[in-house]
Amino acid sequence: MVRDPFADEETPELQTVLDALDDEDCRAIVSVLEEPLTASEISDRSGVPLSTTYRKLELLTESSLLYEGVEVRSDGQHASRYAIDFEEVVISLDEELSLTVDISHRARTPDQRLENLWSEVRKET
Amino acid sequence: MLGANAVLLIGMKTVTLFCGVILTTLTYRAYRRTRAPAMRALCLGIGFVTLGAILGGSLHQFVGMPVAQSVTVEELFTAAGFFILTYSVYTDQPTTTN
C-alpha cells in the first residue's frame, strides 16, 4: 500500500471524517468517482441535488477523502474537479484511550510529490 | 595575482557550496521532522551534489589530483545526486504514520 506522507492539510478531525462516512449522499458521491468529475457531473451521476452535492463535497474535501483540483477552462471559467484521495481510513485507539483517525492517501503524481516535498522543506526556513 | 576567470570560478563555487549546504541542512531537518523516505532521498541527493562540488575543487587543490580527474569525481557525485533526486519523486513510499 502506498502512502503520501505529505498531505497538504493537517490530519482532519475525527468527527469530520465520521460525519462524511456516515452520510449516504457522501457515500453516493464517492461511488461515482471513477475519474475526476466536476460538481455538476457528480450531481448528475449520483442523483444528489446540486446544492447538496456542493455541501457534501466540502465535507469530503475537509475530511481529505477527496482531492480538489482546479481546472481552468478555455472560456476562463474555473471548474473544480474532484477526485478520490484515499485508500483506507484507519481509526485507532491512542495511549490516552481516545480515538484517532489516519487516512492513507493515494499516491500522487511525481510532480505533485515534488511540490509536496518542497513545501515541507520550505516549512524549515 | 588571480585572473578574472579564477575569481569568477571561486565566486561561483562559493555560491554553490553556500546554497548547497543550506539546502542540505533544510532538507535534513525536514526529514528529521517528517521521517519520510522521499525526504531522506531529497536530502541525500542535494547532499551528494554539494559534496561533489566540494570534492571537485578540493581534490585538485589539496591532494594534487589532476583537474580532469577531479572534475570526473565531481561529475560522479553530481550524477549520483540527481539520480537520487529523481528517484525520490518516483519512489513509492511505504506506509508510515503521521
gemmi code that builds the backbone of each chain (N, CA, C; Angstrom):
import gemmi

chains = {
    "A": [
        ("MET", (0.842, -1.199, 0.000), (0.000, 0.000, 0.000), (0.872, 1.242, 0.000)),
        ("VAL", (0.518, 2.176, -0.814), (1.327, 3.364, -0.984), (0.721, 4.511, -0.197)),
        ("ARG", (1.594, 5.318, 0.345), (1.071, 6.421, 1.120), (1.868, 7.677, 0.840)),
        ("ASP", (1.173, 8.766, 0.704), (1.856, 10.035, 0.537), (1.904, 10.710, 1.896)),
        ("PRO", (3.085, 10.809, 2.485), (3.155, 11.360, 3.839), (2.952, 12.869, 3.858)),
        ("PHE", (2.834, 13.475, 2.696), (2.745, 14.925, 2.672), (1.360, 15.374, 2.284)),
        ("ALA", (0.415, 15.102, 3.118), (-0.904, 15.653, 2.858), (-0.779, 17.162, 3.038)),
        ("ASP", (-1.392, 17.903, 2.130), (-1.294, 19.364, 2.218), (-1.950, 19.865, 3.491)),
        ("GLU", (-3.039, 19.206, 3.848), (-3.781, 19.669, 5.005), (-3.364, 18.876, 6.227)),
        ("GLU", (-3.680, 19.403, 7.374), (-3.443, 18.668, 8.607), (-4.353, 17.450, 8.597)),
        ("THR", (-4.042, 16.487, 9.440), (-4.930, 15.348, 9.579), (-6.304, 15.876, 10.002)),
        ("PRO", (-7.354, 15.465, 9.299), (-8.675, 16.020, 9.601), (-9.186, 15.575, 10.971)),
        ("GLU", (-10.165, 16.300, 11.461), (-10.792, 15.945, 12.731), (-11.523, 14.615, 12.581)),
        ("LEU", (-11.447, 13.807, 13.622), (-12.149, 12.526, 13.620), (-13.634, 12.714, 13.313)),
        ("GLN", (-14.239, 13.712, 13.967), (-15.680, 13.935, 13.807), (-16.043, 14.246, 12.354)),
        ("THR", (-15.183, 15.051, 11.698), (-15.434, 15.417, 10.297), (-15.444, 14.176, 9.410)),
        ("VAL", (-14.448, 13.320, 9.619), (-14.339, 12.103, 8.816), (-15.533, 11.187, 9.070)),
        ("LEU", (-15.889, 11.035, 10.347), (-17.025, 10.167, 10.684), (-18.319, 10.713, 10.090)),
        ("ASP", (-18.496, 12.038, 10.146), (-19.688, 12.665, 9.564), (-19.780, 12.340, 8.072)),
        ("ALA", (-18.646, 12.441, 7.392), (-18.641, 12.186, 5.951), (-18.973, 10.728, 5.649)),
        ("LEU", (-18.357, 9.834, 6.407), (-18.563, 8.408, 6.146), (-19.965, 7.947, 6.528)),
        ("ASP", (-20.544, 8.642, 7.494), (-21.863, 8.272, 7.992), (-22.987, 8.839, 7.122)),
        ("ASP", (-22.597, 9.507, 6.022), (-23.578, 10.224, 5.215), (-23.838, 9.481, 3.902)),
        ("GLU", (-25.118, 9.175, 3.674), (-25.468, 8.413, 2.477), (-25.095, 9.152, 1.191)),
        ("ASP", (-25.344, 10.464, 1.169), (-25.027, 11.256, -0.019), (-23.523, 11.241, -0.289)),
        ("CYS", (-22.730, 11.383, 0.794), (-21.278, 11.353, 0.634), (-20.828, 10.023, 0.040)),
        ("ARG", (-21.417, 8.949, 0.532), (-21.028, 7.631, 0.014), (-21.454, 7.477, -1.441)),
        ("ALA", (-22.615, 8.063, -1.781), (-23.074, 8.012, -3.172), (-22.102, 8.780, -4.069)),
        ("ILE", (-21.619, 9.921, -3.571), (-20.673, 10.738, -4.342), (-19.376, 9.969, -4.588)),
        ("VAL", (-18.848, 9.352, -3.531), (-17.605, 8.578, -3.666), (-17.777, 7.460, -4.686)),
        ("SER", (-18.963, 6.833, -4.674), (-19.171, 5.672, -5.536), (-19.208, 6.005, -7.029)),
        ("VAL", (-19.435, 7.275, -7.381), (-19.466, 7.608, -8.814), (-18.133, 8.167, -9.324)),
        ("LEU", (-17.165, 8.337, -8.425), (-15.909, 8.981, -8.818), (-14.866, 8.009, -9.379)),
        ("GLU", (-15.212, 7.374, -10.519), (-14.200, 6.514, -11.154), (-13.099, 7.368, -11.774)),
        ("GLU", (-13.437, 8.606, -12.070), (-12.474, 9.557, -12.641), (-12.794, 10.910, -12.026)),
        ("PRO", (-11.859, 11.887, -12.111), (-12.158, 13.216, -11.570), (-13.358, 13.852, -12.280)),
        ("LEU", (-14.304, 14.383, -11.504), (-15.523, 14.971, -12.069), (-15.790, 16.338, -11.458)),
        ("THR", (-16.549, 17.160, -12.188), (-16.978, 18.441, -11.628), (-18.216, 18.197, -10.762)),
        ("ALA", (-18.557, 19.217, -9.956), (-19.700, 19.083, -9.048), (-20.980, 18.737, -9.794)),
        ("SER", (-21.218, 19.383, -10.949), (-22.480, 19.119, -11.651), (-22.500, 17.715, -12.249)),
        ("GLU", (-21.328, 17.236, -12.706), (-21.263, 15.856, -13.210), (-21.544, 14.866, -12.083)),
        ("ILE", (-20.976, 15.161, -10.911), (-21.187, 14.285, -9.749), (-22.668, 14.250, -9.397)),
        ("SER", (-23.282, 15.448, -9.388), (-24.700, 15.556, -9.068), (-25.546, 14.740, -10.049)),
        ("ASP", (-25.237, 14.860, -11.344), (-25.966, 14.098, -12.370), (-25.861, 12.594, -12.154)),
        ("ARG", (-24.638, 12.138, -11.920), (-24.411, 10.693, -11.850), (-24.889, 10.068, -10.543)),
        ("SER", (-24.815, 10.847, -9.448), (-25.175, 10.249, -8.158), (-26.634, 10.490, -7.802)),
        ("GLY", (-27.273, 11.441, -8.507), (-28.656, 11.756, -8.199), (-28.816, 12.621, -6.952)),
        ("VAL", (-27.701, 13.115, -6.420), (-27.764, 14.016, -5.264), (-27.965, 15.436, -5.804)),
        ("PRO", (-28.978, 16.189, -5.294), (-29.217, 17.549, -5.780), (-27.951, 18.405, -5.735)),
        ("LEU", (-27.802, 19.317, -6.696), (-26.555, 20.077, -6.835), (-26.170, 20.849, -5.577)),
        ("SER", (-27.155, 21.524, -4.969), (-26.823, 22.323, -3.781), (-26.319, 21.415, -2.652)),
        ("THR", (-26.932, 20.252, -2.521), (-26.491, 19.280, -1.515), (-25.102, 18.759, -1.875)),
        ("THR", (-24.895, 18.493, -3.180), (-23.604, 17.992, -3.641), (-22.467, 18.929, -3.234)),
        ("TYR", (-22.679, 20.237, -3.438), (-21.644, 21.210, -3.055), (-21.306, 21.098, -1.571)),
        ("ARG", (-22.369, 20.992, -0.755), (-22.154, 20.908, 0.693), (-21.384, 19.646, 1.061)),
        ("LYS", (-21.786, 18.525, 0.436), (-21.148, 17.243, 0.756), (-19.705, 17.216, 0.251)),
        ("LEU", (-19.459, 17.864, -0.899), (-18.094, 17.900, -1.434), (-17.167, 18.649, -0.485)),
        ("GLU", (-17.724, 19.698, 0.118), (-16.940, 20.465, 1.076), (-16.564, 19.589, 2.272)),
        ("LEU", (-17.537, 18.832, 2.743), (-17.297, 17.930, 3.871), (-16.260, 16.866, 3.503)),
        ("LEU", (-16.365, 16.334, 2.285), (-15.446, 15.283, 1.844), (-14.017, 15.790, 1.635)),
        ("THR", (-13.893, 17.030, 1.134), (-12.530, 17.563, 0.955), (-11.936, 17.946, 2.307)),
        ("GLU", (-12.781, 18.447, 3.199), (-12.339, 18.779, 4.545), (-11.845, 17.524, 5.268)),
        ("SER", (-12.477, 16.404, 4.973), (-12.065, 15.129, 5.571), (-10.837, 14.566, 4.876)),
        ("SER", (-10.378, 15.258, 3.832), (-9.268, 14.829, 2.957), (-9.531, 13.459, 2.329)),
        ("LEU", (-10.805, 13.171, 2.128), (-11.161, 11.944, 1.416), (-11.191, 12.210, -0.089)),
        ("LEU", (-11.455, 13.468, -0.445), (-11.413, 13.871, -1.852), (-10.346, 14.942, -2.035)),
        ("TYR", (-9.869, 15.020, -3.257), (-8.840, 15.978, -3.606), (-9.452, 16.936, -4.623)),
        ("GLU", (-9.357, 18.212, -4.372), (-9.962, 19.182, -5.275), (-8.893, 19.820, -6.152)),
        ("GLY", (-9.024, 19.599, -7.436), (-8.070, 20.199, -8.363), (-8.793, 21.225, -9.217)),
        ("VAL", (-8.202, 22.391, -9.382), (-8.862, 23.432, -10.179), (-8.433, 23.300, -11.632)),
        ("GLU", (-9.409, 23.380, -12.478), (-9.119, 23.283, -13.895), (-9.597, 24.575, -14.553)),
        ("VAL", (-8.710, 25.212, -15.289), (-9.121, 26.433, -15.968), (-9.598, 26.054, -17.370)),
        ("ARG", (-10.822, 26.392, -17.652), (-11.353, 26.053, -18.978), (-10.999, 27.165, -19.973)),
        ("SER", (-11.198, 26.856, -21.245), (-10.808, 27.797, -22.300), (-11.590, 29.112, -22.211)),
        ("ASP", (-12.810, 29.059, -21.666), (-13.597, 30.297, -21.562), (-13.251, 31.084, -20.290)),
        ("GLY", (-12.164, 30.686, -19.617), (-11.716, 31.437, -18.453), (-12.449, 31.089, -17.170)),
        ("GLN", (-13.445, 30.211, -17.287), (-14.189, 29.788, -16.101), (-13.357, 28.783, -15.317)),
        ("HIS", (-13.426, 28.885, -14.003), (-12.752, 27.887, -13.185), (-13.759, 26.813, -12.801)),
        ("ALA", (-13.408, 25.583, -13.058), (-14.276, 24.499, -12.612), (-13.418, 23.505, -11.852)),
        ("SER", (-13.786, 23.251, -10.610), (-13.027, 22.286, -9.828), (-13.453, 20.882, -10.193)),
        ("ARG", (-12.476, 20.025, -10.320), (-12.777, 18.609, -10.474), (-12.381, 17.916, -9.179)),
        ("TYR", (-13.205, 16.994, -8.766), (-12.939, 16.288, -7.512), (-12.530, 14.849, -7.802)),
        ("ALA", (-11.536, 14.383, -7.070), (-11.072, 13.009, -7.249), (-10.912, 12.352, -5.888)),
        ("ILE", (-11.047, 11.030, -5.886), (-10.871, 10.284, -4.634), (-9.408, 10.353, -4.217)),
        ("ASP", (-9.184, 10.581, -2.936), (-7.821, 10.792, -2.459), (-7.451, 9.854, -1.308)),
        ("PHE", (-8.180, 8.771, -1.148), (-7.836, 7.883, -0.027), (-7.966, 6.426, -0.426)),
        ("GLU", (-7.249, 5.590, 0.288), (-7.357, 4.155, 0.071), (-8.030, 3.494, 1.253)),
        ("GLU", (-7.637, 3.939, 2.447), (-8.327, 3.421, 3.608), (-8.318, 4.431, 4.740)),
        ("VAL", (-9.300, 4.304, 5.598), (-9.407, 5.151, 6.776), (-9.189, 4.245, 7.979)),
        ("VAL", (-8.184, 4.586, 8.773), (-7.877, 3.758, 9.940), (-8.235, 4.521, 11.202)),
        ("ILE", (-9.090, 3.930, 12.015), (-9.448, 4.553, 13.279), (-8.832, 3.697, 14.378)),
        ("SER", (-7.973, 4.326, 15.185), (-7.294, 3.534, 16.207), (-7.373, 4.214, 17.563)),
        ("LEU", (-6.986, 3.460, 18.569), (-7.048, 3.933, 19.943), (-5.640, 4.354, 20.346)),
        ("ASP", (-5.483, 5.582, 20.807), (-4.133, 6.006, 21.209), (-3.891, 5.769, 22.702)),
        ("GLU", (-2.714, 6.220, 23.184), (-2.332, 5.942, 24.587), (-3.324, 6.523, 25.579)),
        ("GLU", (-3.937, 7.666, 25.205), (-4.890, 8.306, 26.132), (-6.297, 7.725, 25.993)),
        ("LEU", (-6.389, 6.590, 25.318), (-7.673, 5.925, 25.102), (-8.672, 6.793, 24.348)),
        ("SER", (-8.165, 7.642, 23.462), (-9.101, 8.377, 22.612), (-8.874, 7.923, 21.174)),
        ("LEU", (-9.918, 8.055, 20.378), (-9.846, 7.571, 19.008), (-9.093, 8.551, 18.132)),
        ("THR", (-8.223, 8.032, 17.272), (-7.554, 8.893, 16.303), (-7.852, 8.354, 14.920)),
        ("VAL", (-7.879, 9.254, 13.959), (-8.158, 8.843, 12.587), (-6.901, 9.047, 11.759)),
        ("ASP", (-6.625, 8.107, 10.886), (-5.487, 8.225, 9.995), (-5.938, 7.790, 8.605)),
        ("ILE", (-5.708, 8.635, 7.629), (-6.178, 8.346, 6.282), (-4.987, 8.077, 5.376)),
        ("SER", (-4.972, 6.898, 4.750), (-3.892, 6.638, 3.797), (-4.310, 7.199, 2.459)),
        ("HIS", (-3.482, 8.100, 1.968), (-3.813, 8.761, 0.711), (-3.262, 7.978, -0.470)),
        ("ARG", (-3.912, 8.131, -1.571), (-3.414, 7.519, -2.792), (-2.122, 8.217, -3.182)),
        ("ALA", (-1.272, 7.467, -3.817), (-0.022, 8.060, -4.290), (-0.352, 9.136, -5.306)),
        ("ARG", (0.347, 10.225, -5.225), (0.110, 11.289, -6.198), (1.160, 11.198, -7.296)),
        ("THR", (1.001, 12.027, -8.291), (1.941, 12.003, -9.409), (3.282, 12.593, -8.963)),
        ("PRO", (4.374, 12.247, -9.680), (5.694, 12.754, -9.286), (5.760, 14.269, -9.127)),
        ("ASP", (5.095, 15.006, -10.009), (5.180, 16.467, -9.888), (4.465, 16.956, -8.626)),
        ("GLN", (3.359, 16.276, -8.272), (2.672, 16.650, -7.018), (3.548, 16.301, -5.823)),
        ("ARG", (4.250, 15.168, -5.928), (5.121, 14.763, -4.823), (6.231, 15.762, -4.613)),
        ("LEU", (6.800, 16.216, -5.724), (7.896, 17.174, -5.633), (7.406, 18.468, -5.000)),
        ("GLU", (6.212, 18.875, -5.415), (5.608, 20.082, -4.862), (5.404, 19.917, -3.349)),
        ("ASN", (4.916, 18.734, -2.958), (4.691, 18.469, -1.541), (5.993, 18.422, -0.758)),
        ("LEU", (7.004, 17.773, -1.349), (8.308, 17.701, -0.688), (8.853, 19.099, -0.474)),
        ("TRP", (8.749, 19.896, -1.526), (9.323, 21.225, -1.446), (8.591, 22.100, -0.430)),
        ("SER", (7.288, 21.916, -0.337), (6.545, 22.716, 0.646), (6.938, 22.305, 2.066)),
        ("GLU", (7.325, 21.035, 2.239), (7.811, 20.584, 3.552), (9.166, 21.221, 3.861)),
        ("VAL", (10.022, 21.313, 2.840), (11.344, 21.919, 3.039), (11.188, 23.394, 3.401)),
        ("ARG", (10.242, 24.053, 2.740), (10.026, 25.480, 2.990), (9.582, 25.756, 4.427)),
        ("LYS", (8.914, 24.750, 5.027), (8.470, 24.932, 6.414), (9.660, 25.068, 7.358)),
        ("GLU", (10.841, 24.587, 6.931), (12.026, 24.625, 7.788), (12.737, 25.975, 7.750)),
        ("THR", (12.381, 26.817, 6.793), (13.109, 28.091, 6.674), (12.580, 29.109, 7.677)),
    ],
    "B": [
        ("MET", (48.697, 36.858, -8.317), (47.550, 37.625, -8.828), (46.608, 36.666, -9.560)),
        ("LEU", (45.390, 36.612, -9.095), (44.424, 35.732, -9.720), (43.842, 36.371, -10.970)),
        ("GLY", (43.616, 35.527, -11.976), (42.974, 36.037, -13.176), (41.487, 36.247, -12.928)),
        ("ALA", (40.846, 37.001, -13.830), (39.407, 37.278, -13.699), (38.616, 35.974, -13.699)),
        ("ASN", (39.066, 35.016, -14.516), (38.362, 33.740, -14.600), (38.425, 32.980, -13.293)),
        ("ALA", (39.583, 33.006, -12.647), (39.740, 32.307, -11.374), (38.859, 32.939, -10.300)),
        ("VAL", (38.816, 34.264, -10.288), (37.979, 34.976, -9.312), (36.514, 34.587, -9.508)),
        ("LEU", (36.104, 34.573, -10.786), (34.725, 34.213, -11.118), (34.430, 32.783, -10.671)),
        ("LEU", (35.393, 31.890, -10.919), (35.235, 30.484, -10.551), (35.084, 30.332, -9.044)),
        ("ILE", (35.957, 31.024, -8.292), (35.886, 30.964, -6.825), (34.540, 31.487, -6.340)),
        ("GLY", (34.095, 32.583, -6.954), (32.808, 33.174, -6.579), (31.657, 32.199, -6.800)),
        ("MET", (31.661, 31.559, -7.959), (30.573, 30.642, -8.294), (30.583, 29.413, -7.395)),
        ("LYS", (31.790, 28.894, -7.141), (31.923, 27.741, -6.250), (31.383, 28.086, -4.861)),
        ("THR", (31.722, 29.283, -4.393), (31.284, 29.713, -3.067), (29.765, 29.755, -2.993)),
        ("VAL", (29.129, 30.336, -4.022), (27.668, 30.408, -4.063), (27.087, 28.992, -4.066)),
        ("THR", (27.670, 28.108, -4.896), (27.192, 26.728, -4.991), (27.263, 26.023, -3.640)),
        ("LEU", (28.429, 26.144, -2.989), (28.611, 25.474, -1.700), (27.689, 26.053, -0.648)),
        ("PHE", (27.607, 27.376, -0.621), (26.780, 28.056, 0.373), (25.323, 27.599, 0.256)),
        ("CYS", (24.782, 27.669, -0.962), (23.383, 27.269, -1.181), (23.208, 25.777, -0.960)),
        ("GLY", (24.198, 25.000, -1.399), (24.107, 23.554, -1.241), (24.036, 23.151, 0.221)),
        ("VAL", (24.878, 23.768, 1.034), (24.898, 23.449, 2.461), (23.577, 23.863, 3.106)),
        ("ILE", (23.057, 25.037, 2.748), (21.772, 25.492, 3.298), (20.662, 24.500, 2.946)),
        ("LEU", (20.594, 24.132, 1.644), (19.528, 23.222, 1.210), (19.657, 21.843, 1.838)),
        ("THR", (20.901, 21.362, 1.961), (21.106, 20.052, 2.586), (20.634, 20.091, 4.037)),
        ("THR", (20.978, 21.166, 4.727), (20.571, 21.319, 6.132), (19.052, 21.357, 6.267)),
        ("LEU", (18.407, 22.163, 5.408), (16.943, 22.301, 5.481), (16.246, 20.976, 5.200)),
        ("THR", (16.718, 20.277, 4.155), (16.056, 19.012, 3.818), (16.306, 17.976, 4.910)),
        ("TYR", (17.502, 18.044, 5.542), (17.784, 17.105, 6.634), (16.837, 17.364, 7.798)),
        ("ARG", (16.631, 18.630, 8.126), (15.720, 18.962, 9.229), (14.292, 18.545, 8.888)),
        ("ALA", (13.901, 18.749, 7.615), (12.561, 18.336, 7.199), (12.430, 16.816, 7.290)),
        ("TYR", (13.527, 16.100, 6.965), (13.490, 14.642, 7.069), (13.352, 14.211, 8.525)),
        ("ARG", (14.095, 14.884, 9.419), (14.012, 14.557, 10.841), (12.583, 14.734, 11.355)),
        ("ARG", (11.898, 15.748, 10.780), (10.539, 16.039, 11.230), (9.529, 15.065, 10.621)),
        ("THR", (9.651, 14.796, 9.324), (8.618, 14.001, 8.644), (8.942, 12.511, 8.636)),
        ("ARG", (10.250, 12.171, 8.737), (10.675, 10.765, 8.691), (10.262, 10.095, 7.386)),
        ("ALA", (10.118, 10.864, 6.322), (9.656, 10.294, 5.059), (10.837, 9.870, 4.198)),
        ("PRO", (10.770, 8.663, 3.649), (11.852, 8.181, 2.790), (12.144, 9.122, 1.623)),
        ("ALA", (11.080, 9.720, 1.061), (11.282, 10.621, -0.077), (12.100, 11.837, 0.348)),
        ("MET", (11.857, 12.304, 1.560), (12.594, 13.465, 2.047), (14.047, 13.097, 2.320)),
        ("ARG", (14.282, 11.864, 2.778), (15.650, 11.407, 3.005), (16.397, 11.389, 1.668)),
        ("ALA", (15.709, 10.901, 0.629), (16.329, 10.845, -0.685), (16.628, 12.247, -1.211)),
        ("LEU", (15.711, 13.171, -0.961), (15.909, 14.554, -1.390), (17.152, 15.133, -0.713)),
        ("CYS", (17.280, 14.879, 0.584), (18.407, 15.357, 1.367), (19.718, 14.753, 0.862)),
        ("LEU", (19.716, 13.432, 0.649), (20.912, 12.744, 0.157), (21.314, 13.250, -1.226)),
        ("GLY", (20.306, 13.435, -2.092), (20.578, 13.891, -3.452), (21.259, 15.247, -3.463)),
        ("ILE", (20.684, 16.191, -2.733), (21.269, 17.535, -2.677), (22.631, 17.467, -1.985)),
        ("GLY", (22.721, 16.606, -0.969), (23.988, 16.426, -0.264), (25.097, 15.938, -1.186)),
        ("PHE", (24.768, 14.956, -2.026), (25.760, 14.406, -2.963), (26.250, 15.467, -3.946)),
        ("VAL", (25.303, 16.232, -4.500), (25.676, 17.259, -5.462), (26.601, 18.287, -4.788)),
        ("THR", (26.250, 18.664, -3.553), (27.059, 19.633, -2.809), (28.445, 19.063, -2.502)),
        ("LEU", (28.467, 17.802, -2.044), (29.719, 17.136, -1.711), (30.620, 17.054, -2.945)),
        ("GLY", (30.006, 16.746, -4.086), (30.759, 16.675, -5.330), (31.411, 18.007, -5.650)),
        ("ALA", (30.658, 19.081, -5.430), (31.182, 20.419, -5.700), (32.366, 20.718, -4.782)),
        ("ILE", (32.269, 20.290, -3.515), (33.370, 20.497, -2.577), (34.588, 19.667, -3.000)),
        ("LEU", (34.349, 18.365, -3.268), (35.435, 17.450, -3.609), (36.159, 17.843, -4.892)),
        ("GLY", (35.347, 18.218, -5.900), (35.943, 18.556, -7.193), (37.091, 19.547, -7.051)),
        ("GLY", (36.838, 20.610, -6.314), (37.879, 21.619, -6.121), (38.955, 21.154, -5.155)),
        ("SER", (38.534, 20.516, -4.056), (39.493, 20.136, -3.001), (40.522, 19.131, -3.485)),
        ("LEU", (40.057, 18.108, -4.219), (40.973, 17.066, -4.665), (42.088, 17.652, -5.527)),
        ("HIS", (41.695, 18.621, -6.350), (42.700, 19.232, -7.204), (43.628, 20.133, -6.381)),
        ("GLN", (43.015, 20.944, -5.519), (43.786, 21.927, -4.757), (44.677, 21.310, -3.695)),
        ("PHE", (44.106, 20.374, -2.908), (44.798, 19.914, -1.701), (45.456, 18.551, -1.836)),
        ("VAL", (44.954, 17.711, -2.766), (45.535, 16.381, -2.917), (46.407, 16.336, -4.169)),
        ("GLY", (46.252, 17.363, -4.992), (47.073, 17.432, -6.192), (46.603, 16.530, -7.316)),
        ("MET", (45.329, 16.165, -7.268), (44.778, 15.358, -8.352), (44.683, 16.225, -9.614)),
        ("PRO", (44.932, 15.633, -10.775), (44.787, 16.431, -11.998), (43.354, 16.959, -12.157)),
        ("VAL", (43.239, 18.119, -12.801), (41.928, 18.760, -12.957), (40.899, 17.815, -13.591)),
        ("ALA", (41.311, 17.132, -14.668), (40.378, 16.253, -15.380), (39.797, 15.189, -14.458)),
        ("GLN", (40.666, 14.590, -13.623), (40.206, 13.542, -12.714), (39.270, 14.101, -11.647)),
        ("SER", (39.643, 15.268, -11.090), (38.811, 15.842, -10.025), (37.437, 16.235, -10.568)),
        ("VAL", (37.412, 16.696, -11.816), (36.128, 17.030, -12.443), (35.295, 15.764, -12.625)),
        ("THR", (35.963, 14.652, -12.970), (35.260, 13.379, -13.128), (34.623, 12.952, -11.809)),
        ("VAL", (35.385, 13.085, -10.720), (34.860, 12.741, -9.394), (33.631, 13.610, -9.093)),
        ("GLU", (33.756, 14.908, -9.381), (32.653, 15.835, -9.146), (31.419, 15.405, -9.932)),
        ("GLU", (31.631, 15.043, -11.187), (30.514, 14.626, -12.044), (29.864, 13.342, -11.535)),
        ("LEU", (30.695, 12.430, -11.000), (30.162, 11.194, -10.425), (29.170, 11.508, -9.321)),
        ("PHE", (29.577, 12.401, -8.430), (28.714, 12.780, -7.315), (27.466, 13.508, -7.809)),
        ("THR", (27.640, 14.385, -8.794), (26.505, 15.124, -9.347), (25.498, 14.157, -9.972)),
        ("ALA", (26.015, 13.203, -10.746), (25.140, 12.232, -11.395), (24.387, 11.402, -10.345)),
        ("ALA", (25.138, 10.929, -9.326), (24.513, 10.131, -8.267), (23.456, 10.967, -7.555)),
        ("GLY", (23.792, 12.222, -7.278), (22.863, 13.110, -6.576), (21.572, 13.308, -7.351)),
        ("PHE", (21.701, 13.601, -8.638), (20.500, 13.821, -9.444), (19.700, 12.534, -9.621)),
        ("PHE", (20.423, 11.394, -9.658), (19.716, 10.122, -9.748), (18.851, 9.927, -8.500)),
        ("ILE", (19.425, 10.190, -7.338), (18.686, 10.032, -6.077), (17.505, 11.009, -6.031)),
        ("LEU", (17.727, 12.240, -6.504), (16.650, 13.241, -6.517), (15.490, 12.759, -7.381)),
        ("THR", (15.819, 12.229, -8.551), (14.777, 11.728, -9.454), (14.051, 10.558, -8.804)),
        ("TYR", (14.846, 9.672, -8.202), (14.290, 8.513, -7.501), (13.320, 8.954, -6.401)),
        ("SER", (13.671, 10.051, -5.728), (12.867, 10.478, -4.575), (11.442, 10.865, -4.954)),
        ("VAL", (11.234, 11.349, -6.185), (9.860, 11.695, -6.552), (9.114, 10.536, -7.210)),
        ("TYR", (9.868, 9.543, -7.705), (9.191, 8.428, -8.360), (8.970, 7.237, -7.445)),
        ("THR", (9.714, 7.208, -6.332), (9.620, 6.039, -5.470), (8.275, 6.001, -4.750)),
        ("ASP", (7.792, 4.787, -4.539), (6.574, 4.615, -3.757), (6.963, 4.522, -2.298)),
        ("GLN", (6.381, 5.417, -1.524), (6.734, 5.391, -0.106), (5.964, 4.294, 0.610)),
        ("PRO", (6.661, 3.580, 1.486), (5.951, 2.600, 2.293), (5.064, 3.311, 3.316)),
        ("THR", (4.191, 2.543, 3.904), (3.269, 3.115, 4.886), (4.021, 3.674, 6.077)),
        ("THR", (3.684, 4.877, 6.444), (4.224, 5.454, 7.668), (3.049, 6.087, 8.389)),
        ("THR", (3.214, 6.340, 9.637), (2.139, 7.025, 10.344), (2.539, 8.468, 10.530)),
        ("ASN", (1.545, 9.332, 10.447), (1.836, 10.757, 10.621), (2.174, 11.067, 12.066)),
    ],
}
model = gemmi.Model(1)
for chain_id, residues in chains.items():
    chain = gemmi.Chain(chain_id)
    for i, (resn, *xyz) in enumerate(residues, 1):
        res = gemmi.Residue()
        res.name, res.seqid = resn, gemmi.SeqId(i, " ")
        for name, pos in zip(("N", "CA", "C"), xyz):
            atom = gemmi.Atom()
            atom.name, atom.element = name, gemmi.Element(name[0])
            atom.pos, atom.b_iso = gemmi.Position(*pos), 0.0
            res.add_atom(atom)
        chain.add_residue(res)
    model.add_chain(chain)
structure = gemmi.Structure()
structure.add_model(model)
structure.setup_entities()
